[in-house]
Amino acid sequence: MPVFASTLGLLLVYAAWLAFATKRTSTYLHIYQQEEYDSGRFLRWMARSGAIDTRFTLVLLIIDAFWLLFPSPWYIFLFFIAFAAAAVLEDDPRHAAKKKLVLTPRAQRILFLTVVLSALMATWFLVFYFPFFWILNVQLIPFVMLVANLALTPYENHVQKKYWDQAHRKLVDLKPVTVGITGSFGKTSVKHILGHILKTHAPTLITPGSVNSPMGVTRIIREQLEDNHKFFVVEMGAYGPGSIERLCRLAPPDMGIITAVGHAHYERFKTIETVAKAKFELAQAVLDKKGKIITHEKPLDIEYAKIKTRENRSSFIIVGETPVSDAIIERAEQLPEGLRVFIRWNGDSYRLEAPLYGLHHAQNMALAFTAAVTLGIPAENAVTALKSVPQITHRLEVKRPGDGTTLIDDAFNSNPVGFASALDLLPVLGRQGRKILITPGMVELGEAHAEEHEKIGKKAGEICDVIIIVQGKRIPTFMEGARATGSTKTFIEVDTFQQANAWLDQNRKDGDVILIENDLPDLYERKLKI
């Protein structure tokens, strides 16, 4: 081969490799971002999902084999074609994903450094001209990304501290009444309901969607908090002991709401006592400011929560169904047009009505109502505001697409209480037609995974006519529980929600009520295709 052609071939392969490395790093970075840049959890995802390149590696092996059997420098152009084709064919997670890759400044820095390091690795080929190095380079990309993130950690900590300090100072200077909300489940819904009530009374900022991490809350404060905001309602997520305590240092709460202590995200905490301690970090922060804590009575079944509440009883307002509660939910009714909840508070009875679905929202409405009146909103105003609260997106959101069917969108739920409440809604909205469930089950239940899925599977089997199970291998006990309820049910197993929707498109009938219960994030469903 002429020297010019050989040099050109090397440069073309190098350029194609950089394009491929950028695309493949984006694929891994997409999952890494969903795992909150936690390298341990990312590696466990790789092991669980088998996310090691095999198909493209096979292509490279074939090219290498031909190169060994029939040596020729012209094979260099086959490597160029292979890398260029792989770069073009691999999906772009910024577009082809449920939860898109967001190229935040941090993500951009990790991507850039990973590609730079991958470029340096590729010089092995240029120096030694040994084709098998390419396979090693491909396999090392996810690990190079972890090294890049580790190298960037000091800088990221510096940047995060600067933004954290700016947000904290802004919050302290503007002094809105800050309400922190945490819980194993229900916190986003309570935030949504309480935020709506408060907005009818005074300018209020609430953290959007499921934003509940320190840097997410920091960004909202820096970009959206204004001097006219009287209330700031912030959702606080716990990713381990100390998470909520850190959020409380960022946004010191004047009031705290603890919705539940349960098995959601249980795999991160291992014991229910640890979950309770993590959630009650919010209570301690509120106690330090001599504020009020609104909690449902169920968490008080746990010894740590019970002791904490008993020691500071005057600072706690308990909401529940029993006489031990300060705000008593006397009765809740699910009607086709929404929820009706009867509550007794301070010796008076109130009827709360909201166009929401799922009996578990009775607890959320009661918590939000109690918090609002404790913050000084007249009870009558809170009752009126509840009547116009919007449905909560992807959380038992009832839709009627106009084809005679009813869709219950509960895609963002992944806890046993909400799942059971969603199933109870099916007979209310579907008295005549079939009751159809589409679900991949629940995630992050830890040791409770098998038991909770068996329970909810039995309930689903008793209520539903058609059960479409996505990724059934994840939830064998759910399938066993559902099938144990009778052979007259229709059970369908699919790999993706796209396949479930395809079945619906071909088989839906007038009067069907369809429940979409949880939608697996990409880190559970997405597989590498190269």
C-alpha positions as CSV (number, residue, x, y, z in Angstrom):
1,M,0.0,0.0,0.0
2,P,1.4,3.5,-0.8
3,V,2.4,5.5,2.2
4,F,-0.2,8.2,1.4
5,A,-3.0,5.6,1.3
6,S,-1.8,4.0,4.5
7,T,-1.6,7.4,6.3
8,L,-5.0,8.3,5.0
9,G,-6.5,5.0,6.2
10,L,-5.1,5.5,9.7
11,L,-6.5,9.0,9.9
12,L,-9.9,7.8,8.6
13,V,-10.0,5.0,11.2
14,Y,-9.0,7.4,13.9
15,A,-11.7,9.9,13.0
16,A,-14.4,7.1,12.7
17,W,-13.2,5.8,16.1
18,L,-13.7,9.2,17.7
19,A,-17.2,9.4,16.3
20,F,-18.0,5.9,17.5
21,A,-16.5,6.6,21.0
22,T,-18.6,9.8,21.3
23,K,-21.8,7.9,20.4
24,R,-21.1,4.9,22.6
25,T,-20.1,7.1,25.6
26,S,-23.4,8.9,25.2
27,T,-25.2,5.6,25.4
28,Y,-23.5,4.7,28.7
29,L,-23.7,8.2,30.0
30,H,-27.5,8.1,29.5
31,I,-27.7,5.3,32.1
32,Y,-25.0,6.8,34.3
33,Q,-27.0,10.0,34.5
34,Q,-30.1,8.1,35.6
35,E,-28.0,6.4,38.3
36,E,-27.1,9.9,39.6
37,Y,-23.5,9.4,38.5
38,D,-23.1,6.6,41.2
39,S,-20.4,4.4,39.8
40,G,-21.3,1.4,42.0
41,R,-24.9,1.4,40.9
42,F,-23.8,1.9,37.3
43,L,-21.6,-1.2,37.5
44,R,-24.4,-3.2,39.0
45,W,-26.6,-2.1,36.2
46,M,-24.0,-3.3,33.7
47,A,-23.8,-6.7,35.4
48,R,-27.6,-7.0,35.7
49,S,-28.3,-6.1,32.1
50,G,-25.3,-7.6,30.5
51,A,-24.4,-4.3,29.0
52,I,-21.1,-5.5,27.5
53,D,-20.7,-5.0,23.7
54,T,-20.9,-8.3,21.9
55,R,-22.3,-7.7,18.4
56,F,-19.9,-5.0,17.3
57,T,-17.1,-6.9,19.0
58,L,-18.0,-9.9,16.8
59,V,-17.7,-7.7,13.7
60,L,-14.3,-6.5,14.8
61,L,-13.2,-10.1,15.5
62,I,-14.2,-11.2,12.0
63,I,-12.2,-8.4,10.5
64,D,-9.2,-9.3,12.7
65,A,-9.5,-13.0,11.7
66,F,-9.4,-12.1,8.0
67,W,-6.5,-9.8,8.6
68,L,-4.6,-12.7,10.3
69,L,-5.5,-15.2,7.6
70,F,-4.9,-12.9,4.6
71,P,-2.7,-10.1,5.8
72,S,-3.2,-6.9,3.9
73,P,-2.8,-3.3,4.9
74,W,-6.0,-2.6,2.9
75,Y,-8.0,-4.1,5.8
76,I,-7.5,-0.8,7.6
77,F,-10.4,0.6,5.5
78,L,-12.7,-2.1,6.8
79,F,-12.1,-0.8,10.3
80,F,-13.0,2.6,9.1
81,I,-16.3,1.4,7.5
82,A,-17.1,-0.6,10.7
83,F,-16.6,2.3,13.1
84,A,-18.3,4.8,10.8
85,A,-21.3,2.4,10.4
86,A,-21.5,1.7,14.1
87,A,-21.4,5.4,14.9
88,V,-24.3,6.1,12.5
89,L,-26.5,3.1,13.5
90,E,-26.2,3.5,17.3
91,D,-29.3,5.2,18.8
92,D,-28.8,8.8,20.1
93,P,-30.1,8.8,23.7
94,R,-30.8,12.5,23.5
95,H,-33.7,11.5,21.3
96,A,-34.3,7.7,21.2
97,A,-35.1,7.1,24.9
98,K,-38.0,7.4,27.4
99,K,-36.0,9.7,29.7
100,K,-33.7,11.5,27.3
101,L,-30.0,12.1,28.0
102,V,-29.7,15.7,29.1
103,L,-26.3,17.2,28.3
104,T,-26.0,19.3,31.4
105,P,-22.6,21.0,31.9
106,R,-21.5,18.1,34.1
107,A,-22.6,15.5,31.5
108,Q,-20.8,17.5,28.8
109,R,-17.6,17.5,30.9
110,I,-17.7,13.7,31.4
111,L,-18.5,13.1,27.8
112,F,-15.6,15.3,26.6
113,L,-13.0,13.9,29.0
114,T,-14.1,10.3,28.1
115,V,-13.7,10.9,24.4
116,V,-10.3,12.6,25.0
117,L,-9.1,9.6,27.0
118,S,-10.5,7.2,24.3
119,A,-8.6,9.2,21.7
120,L,-5.4,8.7,23.7
121,M,-6.1,5.0,23.9
122,A,-6.5,4.8,20.2
123,T,-2.9,6.0,19.7
124,W,-2.0,2.4,20.6
125,F,-3.2,1.3,17.2
126,L,-1.4,4.2,15.4
127,V,1.9,3.3,17.1
128,F,1.7,-0.5,17.1
129,Y,-0.7,-1.2,14.2
130,F,-2.3,-4.1,16.1
131,P,-6.0,-4.5,15.1
132,F,-7.0,-6.5,18.2
133,F,-6.4,-3.3,20.3
134,W,-9.7,-2.0,18.9
135,I,-11.7,-4.6,20.7
136,L,-10.1,-3.7,23.9
137,N,-10.8,0.0,23.3
138,V,-14.5,-0.7,22.7
139,Q,-14.8,-2.8,25.9
140,L,-13.1,-0.2,28.0
141,I,-15.3,2.8,27.1
142,P,-17.7,2.5,30.1
143,F,-14.8,2.1,32.5
144,V,-13.0,5.1,31.0
145,M,-16.2,7.1,31.6
146,L,-16.0,6.2,35.3
147,V,-12.4,7.2,35.4
148,A,-13.3,10.5,33.7
149,N,-16.0,11.2,36.3
150,L,-13.6,10.3,39.1
151,A,-11.0,12.7,37.7
152,L,-13.6,15.4,37.5
153,T,-14.9,14.9,41.1
154,P,-12.8,17.7,42.8
155,Y,-13.9,20.2,40.1
156,E,-17.6,19.0,40.3
157,N,-17.5,19.4,44.1
158,H,-16.1,22.9,43.7
159,V,-18.8,23.9,41.2
160,Q,-21.6,22.4,43.2
161,K,-20.5,24.1,46.4
162,K,-20.4,27.5,44.6
163,Y,-24.0,27.0,43.3
164,W,-25.2,25.5,46.6
165,D,-23.9,28.6,48.5
166,Q,-25.5,31.0,46.0
167,A,-28.9,29.2,46.3
168,H,-28.7,29.0,50.1
169,R,-27.8,32.7,50.5
170,K,-30.7,33.7,48.1
171,L,-33.2,31.6,50.1
172,V,-32.0,33.1,53.4
173,D,-32.2,36.6,52.0
174,L,-35.7,36.3,50.5
175,K,-37.1,34.4,53.5
176,P,-40.1,32.6,51.9
177,V,-41.9,30.1,54.2
178,T,-40.2,26.9,53.2
179,V,-42.1,23.6,53.4
180,G,-40.1,20.4,53.0
181,I,-41.9,17.2,51.9
182,T,-40.4,13.7,52.0
183,G,-41.6,10.2,52.2
184,S,-41.1,6.8,50.6
185,F,-44.0,7.7,48.3
186,G,-46.7,10.4,47.9
187,K,-44.3,13.3,48.2
188,T,-44.7,14.6,44.6
189,S,-48.5,14.3,44.9
190,V,-48.7,16.1,48.2
191,K,-46.4,18.8,46.8
192,H,-48.6,19.2,43.8
193,I,-51.8,19.5,45.9
194,L,-50.4,21.7,48.6
195,G,-48.7,23.9,46.0
196,H,-52.1,24.4,44.2
197,I,-53.8,25.5,47.5
198,L,-51.0,27.9,48.4
199,K,-50.9,29.5,45.0
200,T,-54.6,30.5,45.3
201,H,-53.5,32.5,48.4
202,A,-50.1,33.9,47.6
203,P,-47.2,33.6,45.1
204,T,-45.7,30.2,45.6
205,L,-42.8,28.3,44.1
206,I,-42.8,24.5,44.1
207,T,-40.0,22.3,42.8
208,P,-41.2,20.9,39.5
209,G,-41.9,17.2,38.6
210,S,-39.8,14.9,40.7
211,V,-36.9,17.3,41.2
212,N,-35.7,16.4,44.7
213,S,-31.9,16.3,44.7
214,P,-29.6,18.9,46.1
215,M,-28.4,20.1,42.8
216,G,-31.9,20.0,41.3
217,V,-33.3,22.1,44.1
218,T,-30.2,24.4,43.9
219,R,-31.0,25.1,40.3
220,I,-34.7,25.9,41.0
221,I,-33.8,28.3,43.7
222,R,-31.1,30.1,41.7
223,E,-33.2,30.3,38.5
224,Q,-36.8,30.6,39.7
225,L,-37.2,31.9,43.3
226,E,-38.4,35.6,43.2
227,D,-38.6,38.1,46.0
228,N,-42.5,38.1,45.8
229,H,-42.7,34.3,46.6
230,K,-44.3,33.9,50.0
231,F,-44.1,30.1,50.0
232,F,-41.5,27.7,48.7
233,V,-42.5,24.0,48.6
234,V,-39.6,21.7,48.1
235,E,-39.7,17.9,47.6
236,M,-36.8,16.1,49.4
237,G,-35.6,12.8,48.1
238,A,-33.5,10.4,50.2
239,Y,-30.7,8.5,48.3
240,G,-29.2,7.3,51.6
241,P,-28.7,8.4,55.2
242,G,-27.8,12.1,55.3
243,S,-29.4,13.1,51.9
244,I,-32.4,14.9,53.5
245,E,-30.2,16.5,56.2
246,R,-28.1,18.0,53.4
247,L,-31.2,19.3,51.6
248,C,-32.4,20.8,54.9
249,R,-29.1,22.7,55.2
250,L,-29.6,24.0,51.7
251,A,-33.3,25.0,52.3
252,P,-34.0,25.1,56.1
253,P,-37.6,24.1,56.4
254,D,-40.2,26.0,58.5
255,M,-42.6,23.1,58.1
256,G,-42.1,19.5,57.2
257,I,-44.4,16.9,55.8
258,I,-43.6,13.2,56.0
259,T,-46.0,11.2,53.8
260,A,-45.0,7.6,54.4
261,V,-42.2,5.3,55.4
262,G,-42.3,2.1,53.3
263,H,-40.6,-0.2,50.8
264,A,-40.1,2.3,47.9
265,H,-36.3,2.6,47.3
266,Y,-35.9,-0.1,50.0
267,E,-32.8,-1.6,48.3
268,R,-30.9,1.6,49.1
269,F,-31.6,1.4,52.9
270,K,-31.9,-2.3,53.6
271,T,-34.1,-1.9,56.7
272,I,-37.3,0.0,57.4
273,E,-35.7,1.5,60.5
274,T,-33.0,3.0,58.3
275,V,-35.7,4.4,56.0
276,A,-37.5,6.0,59.0
277,K,-34.3,7.6,60.3
278,A,-33.5,9.0,56.8
279,K,-37.0,10.5,56.4
280,F,-37.1,11.9,60.0
281,E,-34.0,14.0,59.2
282,L,-36.6,16.4,57.9
283,A,-38.4,16.3,61.3
284,Q,-35.2,17.1,63.1
285,A,-34.4,20.1,60.9
286,V,-37.9,21.5,61.5
287,L,-37.6,20.9,65.2
288,D,-34.4,23.0,65.1
289,K,-36.4,25.9,63.7
290,K,-39.3,25.3,66.1
291,G,-41.7,24.6,63.3
292,K,-44.4,22.0,62.8
293,I,-44.2,18.5,61.3
294,I,-47.2,17.0,59.5
295,T,-47.0,13.3,59.3
296,H,-49.4,10.4,58.5
297,E,-49.9,8.0,61.4
298,K,-48.6,4.9,59.6
299,P,-44.9,5.9,59.9
300,L,-45.4,6.0,63.7
301,D,-45.7,2.2,63.7
302,I,-41.9,2.2,63.3
303,E,-40.1,2.4,66.7
304,Y,-37.7,5.2,65.8
305,A,-40.5,7.4,64.4
306,K,-42.7,6.6,67.4
307,I,-40.0,7.7,69.9
308,K,-39.1,10.8,67.9
309,T,-42.8,11.9,67.8
310,R,-43.5,11.1,71.4
311,E,-40.5,13.1,72.6
312,N,-41.7,16.1,70.6
313,R,-45.4,15.6,70.5
314,S,-46.4,19.3,70.6
315,S,-44.4,19.9,67.3
316,F,-46.1,17.1,65.4
317,I,-49.5,17.1,63.7
318,I,-50.7,13.6,63.0
319,V,-53.0,12.8,60.1
320,G,-54.7,9.4,59.9
321,E,-57.8,7.3,60.4
322,T,-57.6,6.6,64.1
323,P,-58.4,8.7,67.2
324,V,-54.7,9.1,67.9
325,S,-54.6,11.5,64.9
326,D,-55.1,15.3,65.2
327,A,-56.7,15.4,61.7
328,I,-58.9,12.4,61.3
329,I,-59.9,11.0,57.9
330,E,-63.4,9.7,58.7
331,R,-64.3,8.5,55.2
332,A,-63.1,8.5,51.6
333,E,-65.1,7.8,48.5
334,Q,-63.9,7.3,45.0
335,L,-66.5,8.6,42.5
336,P,-66.3,8.6,38.7
337,E,-65.7,12.4,38.8
338,G,-63.1,12.3,41.6
339,L,-62.4,11.9,45.3
340,R,-64.5,12.9,48.2
341,V,-62.8,12.9,51.6
342,F,-64.4,13.6,55.0
343,I,-62.0,15.0,57.6
344,R,-62.3,16.2,61.2
345,W,-59.9,19.0,62.2
346,N,-59.9,21.1,65.3
347,G,-63.4,19.9,66.2
348,D,-64.9,20.8,62.8
349,S,-65.8,18.5,59.9
350,Y,-64.9,19.3,56.3
351,R,-65.7,17.6,53.0
352,L,-62.8,17.8,50.7
353,E,-63.5,17.2,47.0
354,A,-60.9,17.0,44.2
355,P,-60.9,15.7,40.6
356,L,-58.3,13.2,41.6
357,Y,-58.3,9.4,41.3
358,G,-57.1,6.7,43.6
359,L,-58.1,6.3,47.3
360,H,-54.5,6.7,48.4
361,H,-54.9,10.4,47.4
362,A,-57.3,10.8,50.3
363,Q,-54.2,10.7,52.6
364,N,-52.4,13.1,50.3
365,M,-55.3,15.5,50.2
366,A,-55.6,15.4,54.0
367,L,-51.9,16.0,54.5
368,A,-52.0,19.0,52.1
369,F,-55.2,20.4,53.7
370,T,-53.8,20.2,57.2
371,A,-50.5,21.8,56.2
372,A,-52.3,24.6,54.4
373,V,-54.5,25.5,57.3
374,T,-51.5,25.3,59.7
375,L,-49.8,27.8,57.5
376,G,-52.6,30.2,57.9
377,I,-54.8,29.5,54.9
378,P,-58.5,29.7,55.9
379,A,-60.0,26.2,55.9
380,E,-62.9,27.3,53.6
381,N,-60.4,28.6,51.1
382,A,-58.4,25.4,51.2
383,V,-61.6,23.4,50.6
384,T,-62.5,25.6,47.6
385,A,-59.0,25.4,46.1
386,L,-59.0,21.6,46.2
387,K,-62.0,21.5,43.9
388,S,-59.9,22.9,41.1
389,V,-56.6,21.0,41.7
390,P,-55.3,19.7,38.4
391,Q,-54.7,16.0,37.9
392,I,-51.2,14.9,38.6
393,T,-49.3,14.0,35.5
394,H,-48.6,10.3,35.2
395,R,-49.9,9.6,38.7
396,L,-53.4,8.0,38.3
397,E,-54.1,10.6,35.6
398,V,-57.5,9.6,33.9
399,K,-57.7,10.3,30.2
400,R,-60.5,9.6,27.7
401,P,-58.9,9.6,24.2
402,G,-62.3,9.6,22.5
403,D,-62.3,6.0,21.1
404,G,-64.7,4.7,23.8
405,T,-61.9,3.6,26.1
406,T,-60.6,5.1,29.4
407,L,-56.9,5.3,30.1
408,I,-55.5,5.4,33.6
409,D,-51.9,6.7,33.3
410,D,-50.0,5.8,36.5
411,A,-46.6,5.5,34.7
412,F,-44.7,7.4,37.4
413,N,-45.9,5.2,40.3
414,S,-43.7,2.4,41.6
415,N,-44.9,1.5,45.2
416,P,-47.2,-1.1,46.5
417,V,-49.8,1.3,48.1
418,G,-50.2,3.3,44.9
419,F,-50.4,0.2,42.7
420,A,-53.1,-1.3,44.9
421,S,-55.1,2.0,44.8
422,A,-54.8,2.0,41.0
423,L,-56.2,-1.5,40.7
424,D,-59.1,-0.5,43.0
425,L,-59.9,2.3,40.6
426,L,-60.5,-0.1,37.6
427,P,-64.0,-1.3,38.8
428,V,-65.1,2.2,39.5
429,L,-64.3,3.5,35.9
430,G,-64.9,0.2,34.1
431,R,-68.2,-1.3,35.3
432,Q,-69.1,-2.6,31.8
433,G,-65.9,-3.1,29.7
434,R,-62.8,-5.1,30.2
435,K,-60.2,-4.1,32.8
436,I,-56.7,-4.2,31.3
437,L,-53.5,-3.8,33.1
438,I,-50.1,-3.1,31.6
439,T,-47.2,-3.2,34.0
440,P,-43.5,-4.2,34.4
441,G,-44.1,-4.3,38.2
442,M,-42.3,-2.2,40.7
443,V,-38.6,-1.4,41.3
444,E,-36.2,-0.7,44.1
445,L,-38.0,-2.9,46.7
446,G,-34.9,-4.7,47.8
447,E,-35.6,-7.9,49.8
448,A,-39.4,-7.1,49.7
449,H,-39.4,-7.5,45.9
450,A,-40.8,-11.1,45.7
451,E,-43.3,-10.8,48.5
452,E,-44.8,-7.5,47.4
453,H,-45.1,-8.6,43.8
454,E,-46.9,-11.8,44.9
455,K,-49.4,-9.8,46.9
456,I,-50.1,-7.2,44.1
457,G,-50.2,-10.0,41.5
458,K,-53.0,-11.7,43.4
459,K,-54.9,-8.5,43.6
460,A,-54.4,-7.8,39.9
461,G,-55.6,-11.3,39.0
462,E,-58.8,-10.8,41.0
463,I,-59.6,-7.5,39.4
464,C,-58.3,-7.6,35.8
465,D,-59.5,-9.4,32.7
466,V,-56.3,-8.9,30.7
467,I,-52.8,-8.6,32.2
468,I,-50.0,-7.5,29.9
469,I,-46.7,-8.1,31.7
470,V,-43.6,-6.2,30.5
471,Q,-40.2,-7.9,31.2
472,G,-41.9,-10.7,33.1
473,K,-38.6,-12.4,34.1
474,R,-38.1,-9.5,36.6
475,I,-41.3,-10.3,38.5
476,P,-42.0,-14.1,38.5
477,T,-43.9,-13.9,41.8
478,F,-46.3,-11.3,40.4
479,M,-47.0,-13.7,37.5
480,E,-47.5,-16.6,39.9
481,G,-49.8,-14.6,42.1
482,A,-51.9,-13.4,39.2
483,R,-52.2,-16.8,37.5
484,A,-53.2,-18.4,40.8
485,T,-56.5,-16.5,40.7
486,G,-58.0,-18.4,37.8
487,S,-57.4,-19.6,34.2
488,T,-60.1,-17.4,32.7
489,K,-57.8,-14.4,32.6
490,T,-55.8,-13.4,29.6
491,F,-52.0,-13.2,30.3
492,I,-49.7,-11.7,27.7
493,E,-45.9,-11.3,28.2
494,V,-44.0,-8.7,26.2
495,D,-40.5,-7.3,26.2
496,T,-41.3,-3.6,25.8
497,F,-44.1,-1.1,26.2
498,Q,-44.1,-0.7,22.4
499,Q,-45.2,-4.3,22.1
500,A,-47.9,-3.8,24.7
501,N,-49.2,-0.7,22.9
502,A,-49.2,-2.7,19.6
503,W,-51.4,-5.3,21.2
504,L,-53.8,-2.6,22.4
505,D,-54.0,-1.0,19.0
506,Q,-55.2,-4.3,17.5
507,N,-57.4,-5.5,20.4
508,R,-58.9,-2.6,22.3
509,K,-62.7,-2.4,22.5
510,D,-65.3,0.1,23.4
511,G,-65.7,0.3,27.1
512,D,-62.2,-1.0,28.0
513,V,-60.4,0.6,30.9
514,I,-56.7,0.4,30.6
515,L,-54.3,0.9,33.5
516,I,-50.6,1.7,32.7
517,E,-48.9,1.0,36.0
518,N,-45.3,2.1,36.2
519,D,-43.1,2.6,33.1
520,L,-39.7,1.1,33.5
521,P,-37.0,3.7,33.2
522,D,-34.3,3.1,30.5
523,L,-31.8,1.7,33.1
524,Y,-34.2,-1.3,33.6
525,E,-35.4,-1.8,30.1
526,R,-32.9,-0.4,27.6
527,K,-30.4,-2.8,26.1
528,L,-27.3,-2.0,24.0
529,K,-28.1,-2.8,20.4
530,I,-24.6,-2.7,18.9
